[in-house]
């Protein structure tokens, strides 16, 4: 997952702190609660409202504003003596008259300060300005939010999803062990470092203390709604009790988003999104991503309306997802890993009732259409296997991918294999349309694309895709990110530029 060029927090990119700027739909319903005294630091040279370069927040000097969020303004800054770069989050001036908002800000500081975990943003200090607005001093993170990465590069491959969710689930387990619920888990609150070695969970502004002691009076009572509409669990919307399974629901939303590059529930209004969370059946990831159908069961269990029907913890969810995606646990001993070019043939089969009707083909019910679709996918798998192509994932209900690794040697070898892939794609087209009812009932598109892959010994690549057959190598990498391919539209067979550059260096793409 490569980082994009740096810019402000408004695009979820650049120097990021514990608050990623929300969309308008992300704004929260704040609740009321008692006021508690914060911890005070000496402050000098500050004026009410916006802070400017050179202003002070305790022992820290403001450098520049990074962004404004729903409840706070985030600045970059540095410690006046040590020079350590930090992020400073200050309560927005228009909210400074609310004792409840001040206490919520202080609660965030206390919550994160007690969570010493490598995948949770670090809070170094906190205090108040002369106008009594609280501020948090946090580590300054260089990286991109998952939301930014998803918007700019599309869906994540299964091995990337596991690589991201493993530290996220570890962070949530630490949060839950400390008696908190995050309640606002979403892609804009998770940062991936520029070197892709660290994933960090942010923004504990609405974290819920589950069992407060008499000195830890909770801010949110039953009947109040807290969260972001797109990722809120039904019990949050209803203002009911929350627990660890509330965060598991949000994990289901996040998993669907990473695999498909879109959210499961989308609508024009907050009210309609909430209605969908409460009443609508969630879509299946396999309908929009080349993942095994077993993944549907895992995600749909996370998105169950009743908490009792969900996974009880993030770790149990992660184990189930890893098993469904056939991704090896991290830390498993791996065999030799190498990178190479490969060519992939992606077959997508869809029902086309309009073509059937115009051809005068009588369809009694959906079963006939489904039978034709499944027969076409199974036939494509058999052709791939007969041609010696690897099938690096279980086929979905309407698609299958075959991969041929380029043999090492001269560029001529790659060109020959690309030509062979195109010949096989045309054969697939002819054989699939020759199936009974296929020409009338189905729309079949076949795309041939070349890209890099990572290859390990069978079953031994940590965090990577397991092969369909145990005697084939484990394959992962960019080629398996199907959502990034220029899939054929209106053409039965398409060779992308990545393939034609081997065959015809001046070509840009070919449709048939």
PABABA-563929 format. One line per field, with one value per residue (C-alpha): residue number from 1; residue in one letter; x, y, z. Coordinates in Angstrom, 1 decimal. Each point is the difference from the previous one (the first is absolute). Layout:
nr	c(NUM / ...)
rest	c(A / ...)
x	c(X / ...)
y	c(Y / ...)
z	c(Z / ...)
END
This chain:
nr	c(1 / 2 / 3 / 4 / 5 / 6 / 7 / 8 / 9 / 10 / 11 / 12 / 13 / 14 / 15 / 16 / 17 / 18 / 19 / 20 / 21 / 22 / 23 / 24 / 25 / 26 / 27 / 28 / 29 / 30 / 31 / 32 / 33 / 34 / 35 / 36 / 37 / 38 / 39 / 40 / 41 / 42 / 43 / 44 / 45 / 46 / 47 / 48 / 49 / 50 / 51 / 52 / 53 / 54 / 55 / 56 / 57 / 58 / 59 / 60 / 61 / 62 / 63 / 64 / 65 / 66 / 67 / 68 / 69 / 70 / 71 / 72 / 73 / 74 / 75 / 76 / 77 / 78 / 79 / 80 / 81 / 82 / 83 / 84 / 85 / 86 / 87 / 88 / 89 / 90 / 91 / 92 / 93 / 94 / 95 / 96 / 97 / 98 / 99 / 100 / 101 / 102 / 103 / 104 / 105 / 106 / 107 / 108 / 109 / 110 / 111 / 112 / 113 / 114 / 115 / 116 / 117 / 118 / 119 / 120 / 121 / 122 / 123 / 124 / 125 / 126 / 127 / 128 / 129 / 130 / 131 / 132 / 133 / 134 / 135 / 136 / 137 / 138 / 139 / 140 / 141 / 142 / 143 / 144 / 145 / 146 / 147 / 148 / 149 / 150 / 151 / 152 / 153 / 154 / 155 / 156 / 157 / 158 / 159 / 160 / 161 / 162 / 163 / 164 / 165 / 166 / 167 / 168 / 169 / 170 / 171 / 172 / 173 / 174 / 175 / 176 / 177 / 178 / 179 / 180 / 181 / 182 / 183 / 184 / 185 / 186 / 187 / 188 / 189 / 190 / 191 / 192 / 193 / 194 / 195 / 196 / 197 / 198 / 199 / 200 / 201 / 202 / 203 / 204 / 205 / 206 / 207 / 208 / 209 / 210 / 211 / 212 / 213 / 214 / 215 / 216 / 217 / 218 / 219 / 220 / 221 / 222 / 223 / 224 / 225 / 226 / 227 / 228 / 229 / 230 / 231 / 232 / 233 / 234 / 235 / 236 / 237 / 238 / 239 / 240 / 241 / 242 / 243 / 244 / 245 / 246 / 247 / 248 / 249 / 250 / 251 / 252 / 253 / 254 / 255 / 256 / 257 / 258 / 259 / 260 / 261 / 262 / 263 / 264 / 265 / 266 / 267 / 268 / 269 / 270 / 271 / 272 / 273 / 274 / 275 / 276 / 277 / 278 / 279 / 280 / 281 / 282 / 283 / 284 / 285 / 286 / 287 / 288 / 289 / 290 / 291 / 292 / 293 / 294 / 295 / 296 / 297 / 298 / 299 / 300 / 301 / 302 / 303 / 304 / 305 / 306 / 307 / 308 / 309 / 310 / 311 / 312 / 313 / 314 / 315 / 316 / 317 / 318 / 319 / 320 / 321 / 322 / 323 / 324 / 325 / 326 / 327 / 328 / 329 / 330 / 331 / 332 / 333 / 334 / 335 / 336 / 337 / 338 / 339 / 340 / 341 / 342 / 343 / 344 / 345 / 346 / 347 / 348 / 349 / 350 / 351 / 352 / 353 / 354 / 355 / 356 / 357 / 358 / 359 / 360 / 361 / 362 / 363 / 364 / 365 / 366 / 367 / 368 / 369 / 370 / 371 / 372 / 373 / 374 / 375 / 376 / 377 / 378 / 379 / 380 / 381 / 382 / 383 / 384 / 385 / 386 / 387 / 388 / 389 / 390 / 391 / 392 / 393 / 394 / 395 / 396 / 397 / 398 / 399 / 400 / 401 / 402 / 403 / 404 / 405 / 406 / 407 / 408 / 409 / 410 / 411 / 412 / 413 / 414 / 415 / 416 / 417 / 418 / 419 / 420 / 421 / 422 / 423 / 424 / 425 / 426 / 427 / 428 / 429 / 430 / 431 / 432 / 433 / 434 / 435 / 436 / 437 / 438 / 439 / 440 / 441 / 442 / 443 / 444 / 445 / 446 / 447 / 448 / 449 / 450 / 451 / 452 / 453 / 454 / 455 / 456 / 457 / 458 / 459 / 460 / 461 / 462 / 463 / 464 / 465 / 466 / 467 / 468 / 469 / 470 / 471 / 472 / 473 / 474 / 475 / 476 / 477 / 478 / 479 / 480 / 481 / 482 / 483 / 484 / 485 / 486 / 487 / 488 / 489 / 490 / 491 / 492 / 493 / 494 / 495 / 496 / 497 / 498 / 499 / 500 / 501 / 502 / 503 / 504 / 505 / 506 / 507 / 508 / 509 / 510 / 511 / 512)
rest	c(X / X / X / X / X / X / X / X / X / X / X / X / X / X / X / X / X / X / X / X / X / X / X / X / X / X / X / X / X / X / X / X / X / X / X / X / X / X / X / X / X / X / X / X / X / X / X / X / X / X / X / X / X / X / X / X / X / X / X / X / X / X / X / X / X / X / X / X / X / X / X / X / X / X / X / X / X / X / X / X / X / X / X / X / X / X / X / X / X / X / X / X / X / X / X / X / X / X / X / X / X / X / X / X / X / X / X / X / X / X / X / X / X / X / X / X / X / X / X / X / X / X / X / X / X / X / X / X / X / X / X / X / X / X / X / X / X / X / X / X / X / X / X / X / X / X / X / X / X / X / X / X / X / X / X / X / X / X / X / X / X / X / X / X / X / X / X / X / X / X / X / X / X / X / X / X / X / X / X / X / X / X / X / X / X / X / X / X / X / X / X / X / X / X / X / X / X / X / X / X / X / X / X / X / X / X / X / X / X / X / X / X / X / X / X / X / X / X / X / X / X / X / X / X / X / X / X / X / X / X / X / X / X / X / X / X / X / X / X / X / X / X / X / X / X / X / X / X / X / X / X / X / X / X / X / X / X / X / X / X / X / X / X / X / X / X / X / X / X / X / X / X / X / X / X / X / X / X / X / X / X / X / X / X / X / X / X / X / X / X / X / X / X / X / X / X / X / X / X / X / X / X / X / X / X / X / X / X / X / X / X / X / X / X / X / X / X / X / X / X / X / X / X / X / X / X / X / X / X / X / X / X / X / X / X / X / X / X / X / X / X / X / X / X / X / X / X / X / X / X / X / X / X / X / X / X / X / X / X / X / X / X / X / X / X / X / X / X / X / X / X / X / X / X / X / X / X / X / X / X / X / X / X / X / X / X / X / X / X / X / X / X / X / X / X / X / X / X / X / X / X / X / X / X / X / X / X / X / X / X / X / X / X / X / X / X / X / X / X / X / X / X / X / X / X / X / X / X / X / X / X / X / X / X / X / X / X / X / X / X / X / X / X / X / X / X / X / X / X / X / X / X / X / X / X / X / X / X / X / X / X / X / X / X / X / X / X / X / X / X / X / X / X / X / X / X / X / X / X / X / X / X / X / X / X / X / X / X / X / X / X / X / X / X / X / X / X / X / X / X / X / X / X / X / X / X / X / X / X / X / X / X)
x	c(0.0 / 1.9 / -0.5 / -1.2 / 1.6 / -0.6 / -2.7 / -2.4 / -2.2 / -3.1 / 1.0 / 1.1 / 3.6 / 3.2 / 1.0 / -2.8 / -1.0 / -2.7 / -2.8 / -0.6 / -2.3 / -3.5 / -2.3 / -3.2 / -1.7 / 2.6 / -1.0 / -1.2 / -2.8 / 1.7 / -1.5 / 0.0 / 1.8 / 1.5 / 3.0 / 3.3 / 3.1 / 2.8 / 3.7 / 1.4 / 3.3 / 1.6 / -1.0 / 1.3 / -0.5 / -3.3 / -3.1 / -3.6 / -1.0 / 2.5 / 3.6 / 2.8 / 3.6 / 2.0 / -2.9 / 0.5 / -2.0 / 1.8 / 3.5 / -0.8 / 0.2 / -2.6 / 1.4 / -2.9 / -3.7 / -0.5 / -3.7 / -3.4 / -2.1 / -3.4 / 1.1 / 3.6 / 2.7 / 3.2 / 3.4 / 3.5 / 2.4 / 3.2 / 1.2 / 1.5 / 3.1 / 0.6 / -1.3 / -2.0 / -2.6 / -3.6 / -3.6 / -2.1 / -3.8 / -2.0 / -3.7 / -1.7 / -0.7 / -3.8 / -0.2 / 2.0 / -3.2 / -1.2 / 1.1 / -1.0 / 2.3 / 2.9 / -0.5 / -0.2 / 3.3 / 1.6 / -1.4 / 1.7 / 3.3 / -0.4 / -1.2 / 2.9 / 2.6 / -0.7 / 0.2 / 3.6 / -0.2 / 2.1 / -3.1 / -1.7 / 0.9 / 2.2 / -1.0 / 3.0 / -1.7 / -3.2 / -1.1 / -2.1 / 0.5 / -0.6 / -3.6 / -0.5 / -0.1 / 1.7 / 2.7 / 1.7 / 3.6 / 0.4 / 2.6 / 0.1 / -0.6 / 1.2 / -2.2 / -3.4 / -3.4 / -1.6 / -2.8 / 2.5 / 1.7 / -3.3 / -1.2 / 3.3 / 1.0 / -3.2 / -0.7 / 2.6 / 1.1 / -0.8 / 3.6 / 0.0 / -3.3 / 1.4 / 3.2 / -2.0 / -2.7 / 2.5 / 1.4 / -3.4 / -1.5 / 3.0 / -0.6 / -3.7 / 0.7 / 2.2 / -2.8 / -2.5 / 2.4 / 0.2 / -3.8 / -0.6 / -2.0 / 1.3 / -3.4 / 1.4 / 2.1 / 0.1 / 2.6 / 0.7 / 1.1 / 2.6 / 3.4 / 2.5 / 3.6 / 1.9 / 2.2 / -3.1 / 1.6 / -2.5 / -3.7 / -1.4 / -3.5 / -1.1 / -2.7 / -1.4 / -2.2 / -3.2 / 1.6 / -2.3 / 1.1 / -1.9 / 0.0 / 0.9 / 0.9 / -1.8 / 2.8 / -0.4 / -3.5 / -0.9 / -0.7 / -2.5 / -3.1 / -2.4 / -2.2 / 2.8 / 1.4 / 3.7 / 1.9 / 0.4 / -3.0 / 1.7 / 1.6 / -2.4 / -1.4 / -3.7 / 0.3 / 1.8 / -2.7 / -2.7 / 2.0 / 0.1 / 2.9 / 3.2 / 2.9 / 2.9 / -2.4 / -0.8 / 3.5 / -0.2 / -2.9 / 2.2 / 2.7 / -2.5 / -0.6 / 3.7 / 0.7 / -2.7 / 1.4 / 3.6 / -1.0 / -2.4 / 1.1 / -3.4 / -2.3 / -2.7 / -2.7 / -0.2 / -2.8 / -0.5 / -1.1 / 1.1 / -3.5 / 0.0 / 3.4 / -1.1 / -3.1 / 2.1 / 2.2 / -3.2 / -2.0 / 1.8 / 1.9 / 3.7 / 1.4 / 2.5 / 3.6 / 0.3 / -2.5 / 2.5 / 3.4 / 1.8 / -0.1 / -1.2 / -3.6 / 1.2 / 0.9 / -3.7 / -0.8 / 2.6 / -0.9 / -3.8 / 0.5 / 1.8 / -2.9 / -2.7 / -2.7 / 0.1 / 3.3 / -0.5 / 0.3 / 3.4 / 3.5 / 0.6 / 3.5 / 2.2 / 2.5 / -2.7 / -1.2 / 3.6 / 0.5 / -3.2 / 0.9 / 3.5 / -1.4 / -2.6 / 2.6 / 2.4 / 2.7 / 2.8 / 0.4 / 2.8 / 3.1 / -0.4 / 3.3 / 0.3 / 1.7 / 2.0 / -1.8 / 0.6 / -1.6 / -0.6 / -2.3 / -3.0 / -3.0 / -3.5 / -3.3 / -3.1 / -3.3 / -3.2 / -3.4 / -3.2 / -3.7 / -1.4 / -3.8 / -0.5 / 2.0 / -1.9 / -3.3 / 1.0 / 1.1 / -3.3 / 1.6 / -2.5 / 1.2 / -2.3 / 1.7 / 3.3 / 1.3 / 0.6 / 2.0 / 2.0 / 0.7 / 1.4 / 2.1 / 1.5 / 0.7 / 1.9 / 2.2 / 0.7 / 0.9 / 2.4 / 1.7 / 0.4 / 1.5 / 2.5 / 1.0 / 0.4 / 2.2 / 2.2 / -1.0 / -0.1 / -3.3 / 1.2 / -3.4 / -3.2 / -2.3 / -2.9 / -3.5 / 0.6 / 3.7 / 3.3 / 3.7 / 2.7 / 3.7 / 3.0 / 3.4 / 2.5 / 2.9 / 3.4 / 1.9 / -0.1 / -2.9 / -1.0 / -1.1 / -2.4 / -1.4 / -0.6 / -1.8 / -2.2 / -0.9 / -0.8 / -2.2 / -2.0 / -0.4 / -1.3 / -2.4 / -1.5 / -0.4 / -1.7 / -2.4 / -0.9 / -0.3 / -2.1 / -2.4 / -0.4 / -1.5 / -3.8 / -1.8 / 3.1 / -0.2 / -3.6 / 0.2 / 3.5 / 2.3 / 3.6 / 3.0 / 3.6 / 2.8 / 3.7 / 2.4 / 3.7 / 1.5 / 2.4 / -0.7 / 1.6 / 0.6 / 0.8 / 0.2 / -3.4 / -1.8 / 3.0 / -0.4 / -1.0 / -2.8 / -0.4 / -2.7 / -0.1 / -0.3 / -3.1 / 2.0 / 2.7 / 2.6 / 0.0 / 2.0 / -1.6 / -0.5 / -0.8 / 0.8 / -1.3 / -1.2 / -2.6 / -1.5 / -2.8 / -1.7 / 3.0 / -0.2 / -1.6 / -2.7 / -1.6 / -3.3 / -2.0 / 2.8 / 0.1 / 3.8 / 2.3 / 3.8 / 1.2 / 3.0 / 2.1 / -0.3 / 0.2 / 3.3 / 1.6 / -1.5 / -0.4 / 2.0 / -2.0 / -3.4 / -2.3 / -2.7 / -2.0 / -3.7 / -1.7)
y	c(0.0 / 3.0 / 3.4 / 3.0 / 3.4 / 2.1 / 2.5 / 1.1 / -2.0 / 0.9 / -2.7 / -2.4 / 0.3 / 1.6 / 0.7 / -1.8 / 0.1 / -1.5 / 1.6 / -0.6 / 2.6 / -1.4 / 0.5 / 1.9 / -3.4 / -0.9 / 2.8 / -1.4 / 0.5 / 1.1 / -0.8 / 1.6 / -0.9 / 1.4 / 2.3 / -1.3 / 2.0 / -0.5 / 0.1 / 3.5 / 1.0 / 3.4 / 2.0 / 3.2 / 2.3 / -1.5 / 1.8 / -1.4 / -1.7 / -1.2 / -0.5 / 1.3 / -1.0 / 0.7 / -0.1 / -2.2 / -2.9 / -0.8 / -1.1 / -0.3 / 2.5 / 0.1 / -0.4 / -0.2 / -1.0 / -3.4 / -0.2 / 0.6 / -3.0 / -0.3 / 0.9 / 1.1 / 1.8 / -1.8 / 1.8 / -1.2 / 1.2 / -0.8 / -0.1 / 3.3 / -1.6 / -3.3 / 0.9 / -3.2 / 0.3 / -0.6 / 0.4 / 2.2 / -0.3 / 2.9 / 0.1 / 2.3 / 3.4 / -0.1 / -3.1 / 1.4 / 1.1 / -3.6 / -1.7 / -3.3 / 0.5 / 1.1 / -3.2 / -2.2 / 1.5 / -0.7 / -3.5 / -0.7 / 1.0 / -2.3 / -2.9 / 0.1 / 0.9 / -3.3 / -2.1 / -0.8 / -1.9 / 0.2 / 0.3 / 2.7 / 3.7 / 1.2 / 2.9 / 1.8 / 2.8 / 1.9 / 3.2 / 3.2 / 3.3 / 3.3 / 0.1 / -3.4 / -2.0 / -3.4 / -1.2 / -3.4 / -0.5 / -3.1 / -1.6 / 1.4 / -2.8 / 0.0 / -2.1 / -0.4 / -1.0 / -3.2 / 2.2 / 1.9 / -3.1 / -1.6 / 3.0 / 0.4 / -3.6 / -2.0 / -3.3 / -1.8 / -3.6 / -2.6 / -0.1 / 3.8 / -0.1 / -2.5 / 2.0 / 3.1 / -1.6 / -2.1 / 3.1 / 1.7 / -3.0 / -0.1 / 3.7 / -0.6 / -2.9 / 2.3 / 2.6 / -2.5 / -1.4 / 3.5 / 0.1 / 2.3 / -0.3 / 2.1 / 0.6 / 1.8 / -2.5 / 1.0 / 0.2 / 3.7 / -0.8 / -2.5 / 1.2 / -2.1 / 1.4 / 1.0 / -3.0 / -2.3 / -1.4 / 1.5 / 0.2 / 2.4 / 0.3 / 3.6 / 2.2 / -1.1 / 3.1 / -2.1 / -3.1 / -1.5 / -1.0 / -3.3 / -0.3 / 3.3 / 0.2 / 2.6 / 2.5 / -0.8 / 1.1 / -0.9 / 2.7 / -1.9 / -1.5 / -2.5 / 1.9 / 2.1 / -0.6 / 0.2 / -0.9 / 0.5 / -1.0 / -2.2 / -2.2 / 0.1 / -3.2 / -0.3 / 0.3 / 3.3 / 1.4 / -1.1 / 1.4 / -3.4 / -1.6 / -0.6 / -2.4 / -1.6 / -1.3 / 3.5 / 0.4 / -3.4 / 1.4 / 2.9 / -2.6 / -1.6 / 3.4 / 0.6 / -3.4 / 0.4 / 3.4 / -1.2 / -3.0 / 1.8 / 3.6 / 1.2 / 0.1 / -2.6 / 2.5 / 3.2 / 2.6 / 3.8 / 0.6 / -1.0 / -1.2 / -2.4 / -1.4 / -0.7 / -1.7 / -2.3 / -0.9 / -0.9 / -1.8 / -0.7 / -3.2 / 0.9 / -0.8 / -2.9 / 0.9 / -2.7 / 1.8 / 2.9 / -1.6 / -3.2 / -1.6 / -3.4 / -0.4 / -0.9 / 3.6 / 0.9 / -2.0 / 1.7 / 3.5 / -0.6 / -1.4 / 3.2 / 2.0 / -1.9 / 2.3 / -1.7 / 0.2 / -3.6 / -1.2 / 1.6 / -1.1 / 0.7 / 1.5 / 1.5 / -2.9 / -2.6 / 2.0 / 0.2 / -3.7 / -0.7 / 2.5 / -1.3 / -3.5 / 1.1 / 1.8 / -2.9 / 2.4 / -1.4 / 1.4 / 2.6 / -1.5 / -3.3 / -1.3 / 0.9 / -1.5 / 1.9 / 3.0 / 1.6 / 2.6 / -0.4 / 1.1 / -2.1 / 0.1 / -0.4 / -0.9 / 1.2 / -1.5 / 1.8 / -1.5 / 2.0 / -0.7 / 1.9 / -0.4 / 2.6 / -1.9 / -3.2 / 1.7 / 1.6 / -3.3 / -1.6 / -2.3 / -1.1 / 0.2 / -1.7 / 1.3 / 1.2 / -3.6 / -0.4 / 3.2 / -1.0 / -3.4 / 1.4 / 2.5 / -2.6 / -2.4 / 2.7 / 0.8 / -3.6 / -0.5 / 2.9 / -1.5 / -3.3 / 1.6 / 1.9 / -3.1 / -1.9 / 2.7 / -0.1 / 3.5 / 0.5 / 1.0 / 2.1 / 0.3 / -1.9 / 1.2 / 2.3 / -0.7 / 1.9 / 0.3 / -1.9 / 1.0 / -2.1 / 1.1 / -1.0 / 0.9 / 1.3 / -2.3 / 1.7 / 0.9 / 2.3 / 2.5 / -2.2 / -2.7 / 2.5 / 1.0 / -3.6 / -0.7 / 3.1 / -1.2 / -3.4 / 1.6 / 1.9 / -3.2 / -1.7 / 2.9 / -0.3 / -3.7 / 0.7 / 2.3 / -2.5 / -2.9 / 1.8 / 1.5 / -3.6 / -1.1 / -0.6 / 3.3 / 2.1 / 2.1 / 0.9 / 0.3 / 1.2 / 2.9 / -1.2 / 2.3 / -1.2 / 2.4 / -0.9 / 2.1 / -0.1 / 1.2 / -1.1 / -2.7 / -1.4 / -3.7 / -2.3 / -3.7 / -1.7 / 1.1 / 1.8 / 3.7 / 1.9 / 2.4 / -1.1 / -1.8 / -3.8 / -1.8 / -1.8 / -3.3 / -0.9 / -1.0 / 3.5 / 3.0 / 2.7 / 3.1 / 3.5 / 3.5 / 2.7 / -2.3 / -1.4 / 3.4 / -0.5 / 3.3 / 1.8 / -1.7 / 1.8 / -2.6 / -0.5 / 1.9 / -0.9 / -2.1 / -3.8 / -0.2 / 2.9 / 0.0 / 2.9 / 2.2 / -1.9 / -3.1 / 1.8 / 1.7 / -3.4 / -0.8 / 3.3 / 2.7 / 2.9 / -1.4 / 1.4 / -2.7 / -2.4 / -0.9 / -2.9)
z	c(0.0 / -1.2 / 1.5 / -2.0 / -0.1 / 3.2 / 0.4 / 2.8 / 2.3 / -1.9 / -2.5 / 2.8 / -1.1 / 1.2 / 3.6 / 1.8 / 3.7 / 2.1 / -1.9 / -3.7 / -1.6 / -0.5 / -2.9 / 0.7 / 0.4 / 2.7 / 2.4 / 3.4 / 2.3 / 3.2 / 3.4 / 3.4 / 3.2 / 3.1 / 0.1 / 1.5 / 0.6 / -2.5 / 0.5 / -0.4 / -1.6 / 0.0 / -3.1 / -1.4 / -3.0 / -1.3 / -1.1 / -0.3 / -3.3 / -2.6 / 0.9 / -2.1 / -0.7 / 3.1 / 2.5 / 3.0 / 1.5 / 3.2 / -0.9 / -3.7 / -2.8 / -2.8 / -3.5 / -2.4 / -0.1 / -1.6 / -0.1 / 1.8 / 1.1 / 1.5 / 3.5 / -0.2 / -2.0 / -0.6 / -0.2 / -0.6 / 2.6 / 2.0 / 3.6 / 0.9 / 1.5 / -1.6 / -3.4 / -0.3 / -2.8 / 1.3 / -0.9 / 2.2 / 0.0 / 1.4 / 0.7 / -2.4 / 1.4 / -0.7 / 2.2 / 2.9 / 1.8 / 0.3 / 3.3 / -1.6 / -3.0 / 2.2 / 2.1 / -3.1 / -1.2 / 3.4 / -0.1 / -3.3 / 1.5 / 3.0 / -2.2 / -2.4 / 2.6 / 1.8 / -3.2 / -0.6 / -3.3 / -3.2 / -2.2 / 2.0 / -0.4 / 2.9 / 2.2 / 1.5 / 1.9 / 0.5 / 1.7 / -0.5 / -1.7 / 1.9 / -1.5 / 1.7 / -3.3 / 0.5 / -2.3 / -0.7 / -1.0 / -2.1 / -2.2 / -3.5 / -2.5 / -3.6 / -2.2 / -1.6 / 1.4 / -1.3 / -1.4 / -2.1 / -1.2 / -0.8 / -2.0 / -1.9 / -0.7 / 0.3 / 1.7 / 2.1 / -0.8 / 2.7 / 1.2 / 0.4 / 1.8 / 2.5 / 0.3 / 1.0 / 2.2 / 2.0 / 1.8 / 0.1 / 1.8 / 2.4 / 0.8 / 0.6 / 2.3 / 2.0 / 0.1 / 1.1 / 2.7 / 1.4 / 0.4 / -3.0 / -3.3 / -2.9 / -1.6 / -3.0 / -1.8 / -3.7 / -2.8 / 0.6 / 3.6 / -1.0 / -1.3 / -2.0 / 0.3 / -3.1 / 0.2 / 0.5 / 3.2 / 2.5 / 0.2 / 2.6 / 1.5 / 0.7 / 1.4 / 3.4 / 0.3 / 0.5 / 1.6 / 2.6 / 3.5 / 0.5 / 3.8 / 1.6 / 3.6 / 2.2 / -0.9 / -3.7 / -0.8 / -3.6 / -2.5 / -2.1 / 1.4 / -1.5 / -2.5 / -1.5 / -3.4 / -0.7 / -3.1 / -3.8 / -2.0 / -2.6 / 2.7 / 2.9 / 1.4 / 0.5 / 3.7 / -0.4 / -2.2 / 2.5 / 3.0 / 1.6 / 2.0 / -1.8 / 0.5 / -1.9 / -2.6 / -1.0 / -1.2 / -1.7 / -2.1 / -1.1 / -0.9 / -2.4 / -1.6 / -0.3 / -1.5 / -2.6 / -0.9 / -0.4 / -2.1 / -2.3 / 0.1 / 1.1 / 3.0 / 0.5 / 0.8 / -2.0 / -0.2 / -0.4 / 3.6 / 3.4 / 0.8 / -3.0 / 0.9 / 3.5 / -1.2 / -2.2 / 3.0 / 1.9 / -2.6 / -3.3 / -0.7 / -0.6 / -3.4 / -0.5 / -0.6 / -2.7 / -2.1 / -0.5 / 0.6 / -1.0 / 3.4 / 1.2 / 1.0 / 3.5 / 0.4 / -0.3 / 3.0 / 2.1 / -1.0 / 0.3 / 3.5 / 1.0 / -1.5 / 1.8 / 1.4 / 3.5 / 1.9 / 1.2 / -3.6 / -0.6 / 0.9 / 3.6 / -0.5 / -2.7 / 0.3 / -0.7 / -3.0 / -1.3 / 0.3 / -1.9 / -2.7 / -0.4 / -0.4 / -2.5 / -2.1 / 0.4 / 1.2 / 2.2 / 3.5 / 0.3 / 1.4 / -1.8 / -1.3 / -3.7 / -2.9 / -2.6 / -1.3 / -3.4 / -2.2 / -3.7 / -2.8 / -0.8 / -2.3 / 1.3 / -1.8 / 1.9 / -1.1 / 1.2 / -0.7 / 0.5 / -0.8 / -2.9 / 0.1 / -2.7 / -2.5 / 0.9 / -0.6 / -3.2 / -1.3 / 0.9 / 2.5 / 2.6 / 3.6 / 2.5 / 3.1 / 1.4 / 0.5 / -3.7 / -0.2 / 3.2 / -1.4 / -3.2 / 1.9 / 2.4 / -2.9 / -1.8 / 3.0 / 0.6 / -3.6 / 0.1 / 3.1 / -1.8 / -3.1 / 2.2 / 1.8 / -3.2 / -1.4 / 3.1 / 1.4 / 3.8 / 1.5 / 3.0 / 1.6 / 0.1 / -2.8 / 1.0 / -1.1 / -3.3 / -0.6 / 0.0 / -0.5 / -1.6 / 0.3 / -2.0 / 1.3 / -2.5 / -0.5 / 0.7 / -3.1 / -2.9 / -0.6 / -2.9 / 2.5 / 1.7 / -3.4 / -1.0 / 3.2 / -0.4 / -3.5 / 1.4 / 2.7 / -2.7 / -2.0 / 3.2 / 0.6 / -3.4 / 0.5 / 3.3 / -1.7 / -2.7 / 2.4 / 2.6 / -2.5 / -1.5 / 3.3 / -0.1 / 0.6 / 0.5 / -3.1 / 0.8 / 3.8 / 0.8 / -0.5 / 0.1 / 0.1 / 0.1 / 0.8 / -0.4 / 2.1 / 1.0 / 3.3 / 2.8 / 2.4 / 3.2 / 0.0 / 2.9 / 0.5 / 0.3 / 3.1 / 1.5 / -0.7 / 3.2 / -0.6 / -3.6 / -2.0 / 0.2 / -3.3 / -1.1 / -0.2 / 2.5 / -2.6 / -1.6 / 1.3 / 2.2 / -2.1 / 1.2 / -1.1 / -2.4 / -2.7 / 2.4 / 0.6 / -2.5 / 0.8 / -1.4 / -3.4 / -3.0 / -0.3 / -3.4 / -0.5 / -3.0 / -1.4 / 0.4 / 0.2 / 0.9 / 0.2 / 2.1 / -0.8 / 2.5 / -2.2 / -3.4 / 1.0 / -0.2 / -3.3 / -1.7 / 1.9 / -1.6 / 0.7 / 2.8 / 0.2 / -2.0 / 0.1 / -1.9)
END
